[in-house]
Amino acid sequence: MRQTSAVLYITVDNLIPASGRAAPGFDEFTAALDHAGIPAVWLTNRTRLQMDEPRRKYAHNHPFIAEGGCGIFLPEDYFHLRPTSGPSPSRKSTTLRLGRFTCIPIATPHPAAAEALETLSQDTAVCVVALRSLSPRELAQNSGLPSREADLARQRDFDELFFFAGASAQDIGRFLAEGRRRRFQLRQRGVLWSLAVDASPALCVRELSRLYNRALRTHAVSIGISTPAEEDGLFSACDRAVLLESNGEQEILAHQFGSRHLKRIPLSGADTWVKLIESVRARN
C-alpha cells in the first residue's frame, strides 16, 4: 500500500447503477484517485457477487463494504497484516473467508436475517415473501432486475431481501415498528426491503479506518462521499464529508447535513469531479 494522507469512503449505488451507465466522469475520477495513490472504499447495498463486475470494470482493488454496512470485504493480502486477533467490543466475531475475500463481519451472517424475518412475520401476522424463495421467473419480475443480476441479488451473505404480500400501509408500519423495536435494520431498497441483524455502515468505516491507520502507522483522514439517499450514517464516522447533491436538494437538506466539516458539490455539474478531487486534496 502506498503512503496516503486520506482514505475515501464512497457510496456507489447511485453512481454505478446495477443496470445502465455510470455517472459521467466517474471513471476518470477513479483513475485520478489511483494515479494519486488515494484509496477509495466503495459502500454498496449490493452483495460481493454483484460487485464483481463493476470492480473489474473500474479496476477497483481496494476494500468495499457490502449489503448496507453488513460486512467489510478485503482483497487478499491487501494490508499484509491481520485484523485484530480477537473480537473487538464493536463486533461479535473475527474474520470470515467468503469467496476471494477476507470478510470482517459487522452484521450477524446468514441465516440470522432469514430467521429474524420469518419470526417477525409470524409475530406481527404480516405476510412477507423472501427473495430467495422465488423461482427465477418470479425473481426477475418482482426485483425489476435482469435475470442474472436478480439471481446474484438474492445470494446474500448477511441481510435478507423481501417484499410485503397484500399488506396495508398500517400493517407495514406495524411490522417496521416491531422490527426496529427488536433492533433489526429494516431499509427500503427500491420496490424491495432489506432486513439485517446489527448492520452499521458507520461501524464498518470505523473498523476499516483502524486497519488503515495500523497499516500506514499514521492517521489517514477519512472522507465520506455520498448522495443524500445513500448516506445512512456514513458521515458520522468520517473526519470530513462531501455531499453530492442533485438539483433542488440544497434547501431541503440544509438542516439534515449541517456541519462545518461538510462540503456540498452538485452531482450533475460540469466540473463535479474536478471539484471533488480538489476537495479531497484540501487539508481542511
C-alpha positions in Angstrom: 0.0 0.0 0.0 1.3 3.4 -0.9 1.5 6.1 1.8 -1.5 8.4 1.7 -2.9 11.2 3.8 -6.6 10.3 3.1 -9.0 7.4 2.6 -12.2 7.9 0.8 -15.5 6.1 1.6 -17.8 6.5 -1.4 -21.4 5.2 -1.7 -21.6 4.0 -5.3 -25.1 2.6 -6.0 -26.3 5.8 -7.5 -23.0 6.4 -9.2 -22.7 2.9 -10.7 -26.3 1.6 -11.2 -26.9 -2.1 -11.4 -28.1 -1.5 -15.0 -27.3 1.4 -17.2 -24.4 3.8 -17.4 -22.3 5.1 -14.6 -22.4 8.8 -13.7 -20.5 10.8 -16.3 -16.9 11.3 -15.3 -16.8 8.7 -12.6 -14.3 6.5 -14.4 -11.9 9.5 -14.9 -12.3 10.3 -11.2 -11.4 6.7 -10.1 -8.4 6.8 -12.5 -7.3 10.1 -10.9 -7.5 8.6 -7.4 -5.4 5.6 -8.5 -2.8 7.9 -10.0 -2.7 9.9 -6.8 -2.5 6.8 -4.6 -5.6 7.6 -2.7 -7.6 4.5 -1.6 -11.3 4.6 -2.4 -13.5 2.2 -0.4 -16.9 1.6 -2.0 -20.1 1.3 0.0 -23.0 -0.6 -1.5 -26.3 -2.2 -0.8 -25.4 -5.0 -3.2 -23.6 -8.3 -2.5 -20.0 -9.2 -3.0 -21.1 -11.2 -6.1 -22.9 -8.3 -7.6 -19.8 -6.1 -7.1 -17.5 -8.4 -9.1 -18.3 -6.9 -12.5 -18.1 -3.2 -11.5 -14.9 -3.8 -9.6 -13.4 -5.4 -12.7 -14.7 -2.7 -15.0 -13.2 0.1 -12.9 -10.1 -1.8 -11.7 -11.2 -1.3 -8.1 -8.6 -3.2 -6.0 -9.4 -1.7 -2.6 -11.8 -2.9 0.2 -15.5 -2.5 -0.1 -18.4 -2.5 2.3 -21.4 -4.6 1.1 -25.1 -5.2 1.9 -25.6 -1.8 3.5 -23.0 -2.0 6.2 -23.2 -5.7 6.9 -19.5 -6.6 6.2 -16.1 -5.3 5.1 -14.5 -7.2 2.2 -10.7 -7.1 2.0 -8.9 -8.3 -1.2 -6.3 -11.0 -0.5 -3.1 -9.6 1.2 -4.3 -6.1 0.9 -3.0 -4.9 4.2 -0.3 -7.5 4.9 -1.4 -7.6 8.4 -4.3 -9.3 10.2 -7.3 -7.5 11.6 -7.5 -7.5 15.4 -6.7 -11.0 16.6 -9.8 -11.4 18.7 -13.4 -10.0 18.7 -13.4 -6.2 19.4 -16.1 -4.7 21.5 -17.7 -3.4 18.3 -18.2 -6.8 16.7 -19.0 -10.4 17.7 -16.6 -12.4 15.6 -13.3 -12.4 13.9 -12.8 -12.6 10.1 -14.5 -15.0 7.7 -13.4 -16.3 4.3 -16.1 -15.5 1.7 -15.1 -16.2 -1.9 -11.9 -14.5 -2.7 -12.1 -12.1 0.2 -11.4 -11.9 3.9 -14.5 -10.5 5.4 -14.9 -8.6 8.7 -18.5 -9.3 9.7 -20.3 -6.4 11.4 -23.8 -7.8 11.0 -24.7 -11.4 12.0 -24.2 -13.7 9.0 -26.9 -15.8 7.4 -29.2 -17.4 8.4 -29.8 -14.9 11.2 -31.6 -12.4 9.0 -33.8 -15.0 7.3 -34.8 -16.4 10.7 -35.5 -13.0 12.1 -37.7 -12.1 9.1 -39.7 -15.3 9.5 -40.2 -14.8 13.2 -41.1 -11.1 12.8 -43.7 -12.0 10.1 -45.3 -14.6 12.3 -45.4 -12.5 15.4 -46.9 -9.5 13.6 -49.2 -11.5 11.3 -47.9 -9.5 8.3 -47.2 -11.6 5.2 -43.8 -11.2 3.6 -42.0 -13.0 0.7 -38.2 -13.5 0.9 -36.5 -13.0 -2.5 -34.6 -16.3 -2.1 -37.9 -18.2 -2.1 -38.9 -17.2 -5.6 -38.4 -19.1 -8.9 -36.1 -17.4 -11.4 -39.0 -16.0 -13.4 -40.8 -14.7 -10.3 -37.4 -13.3 -9.1 -36.9 -11.2 -12.3 -40.5 -10.0 -12.2 -40.5 -8.9 -8.6 -37.0 -7.4 -8.4 -37.1 -5.4 -11.7 -33.6 -6.7 -12.5 -32.3 -8.7 -15.4 -32.4 -12.5 -14.7 -28.6 -12.8 -14.0 -28.5 -9.7 -11.8 -31.6 -10.8 -9.9 -30.1 -14.2 -9.2 -26.9 -12.6 -7.8 -29.0 -10.1 -5.7 -30.6 -12.9 -3.7 -27.4 -14.7 -2.9 -26.8 -12.8 0.3 -24.1 -13.2 2.9 -25.9 -11.2 5.6 -29.1 -9.4 5.0 -32.4 -10.8 3.7 -34.3 -9.1 0.8 -38.1 -9.3 0.8 -41.4 -7.7 -0.2 -44.7 -7.3 1.5 -47.6 -9.5 0.2 -51.0 -7.9 0.4 -50.2 -5.8 3.4 -51.8 -2.5 4.1 -49.9 0.6 4.9 -50.9 0.2 8.6 -49.7 -3.4 8.6 -46.3 -2.4 7.1 -46.0 0.4 9.7 -46.6 -2.1 12.5 -44.2 -4.6 11.0 -41.4 -1.9 10.7 -42.0 -0.6 14.2 -41.8 -4.0 15.8 -38.7 -4.8 13.8 -36.9 -1.6 14.9 -38.0 -2.3 18.5 -36.1 -5.6 18.2 -33.1 -3.6 16.8 -33.2 -5.1 13.3 -32.1 -2.8 10.5 -35.1 -2.5 8.1 -34.4 -0.4 5.0 -36.2 0.1 1.7 -34.3 -0.9 -1.5 -36.5 0.3 -4.3 -39.5 -2.0 -4.6 -37.9 -4.4 -2.0 -37.0 -4.2 1.6 -33.9 -5.4 3.5 -33.7 -6.9 7.0 -30.3 -7.2 8.7 -29.2 -8.0 12.2 -26.7 -5.5 13.6 -25.6 -3.9 10.3 -23.9 -0.5 10.6 -22.2 1.5 7.8 -20.6 3.8 10.4 -19.2 0.9 12.3 -17.8 -0.6 9.1 -16.0 2.7 8.4 -14.6 2.9 11.9 -13.3 -0.7 11.8 -11.7 -0.2 8.4 -10.2 3.1 9.3 -8.4 1.5 12.3 -6.9 -1.0 9.9 -5.7 1.7 7.5 -4.1 3.6 10.4 -2.3 0.5 11.6 -1.0 -0.3 8.1 0.1 3.3 7.4 1.3 3.9 11.0 -0.4 7.3 11.0 -3.9 8.7 10.9 -5.3 8.9 7.4 -8.1 11.4 7.1 -11.4 9.7 6.4 -13.6 11.4 3.8 -17.1 10.3 3.3 -18.7 11.0 -0.2 -22.3 10.3 -0.7 -25.6 11.3 -2.3 -28.3 12.2 0.3 -30.3 9.0 -0.2 -27.3 6.7 0.4 -25.6 8.5 3.4 -27.2 6.2 6.1 -24.9 7.4 8.9 -21.7 7.3 6.9 -20.7 11.0 7.6 -20.8 10.4 11.4 -17.9 8.1 11.1 -15.7 10.3 8.9 -13.4 13.2 9.6 -14.8 15.1 6.6 -17.7 14.7 4.2 -18.8 15.7 0.7 -22.5 15.6 -0.2 -23.2 15.1 -3.9 -26.5 17.0 -4.4 -29.0 16.8 -7.2 -30.9 19.8 -8.4 -33.5 21.0 -5.8 -32.0 19.2 -2.8 -29.9 22.1 -1.4 -32.6 23.8 0.7 -34.3 20.6 1.7 -31.1 19.1 3.2 -29.8 22.3 4.8 -30.5 21.2 8.3 -30.1 17.4 7.9 -26.4 17.7 7.0 -25.5 20.9 8.8 -21.7 20.6 9.6 -18.7 22.7 9.3 -16.9 19.6 8.0 -19.3 19.1 5.2 -18.8 20.3 1.6 -21.6 20.3 -1.0 -21.0 19.7 -4.6 -23.7 19.4 -7.3 -23.7 15.9 -8.8 -24.7 17.0 -12.3 -22.2 19.9 -12.6 -19.8 20.0 -15.5 -16.8 20.2 -13.0 -18.2 17.9 -10.3 -15.3 15.5 -10.3 -12.6 18.2 -10.6 -14.1 19.9 -7.5 -14.3 16.6 -5.7 -10.6 15.9 -6.4 -9.7 19.4 -5.1 -11.8 18.8 -2.0 -10.0 15.5 -1.3 -6.6 17.1 -1.7 -7.5 20.1 0.5 -6.1 19.9 4.0 -9.3 21.2 5.7 
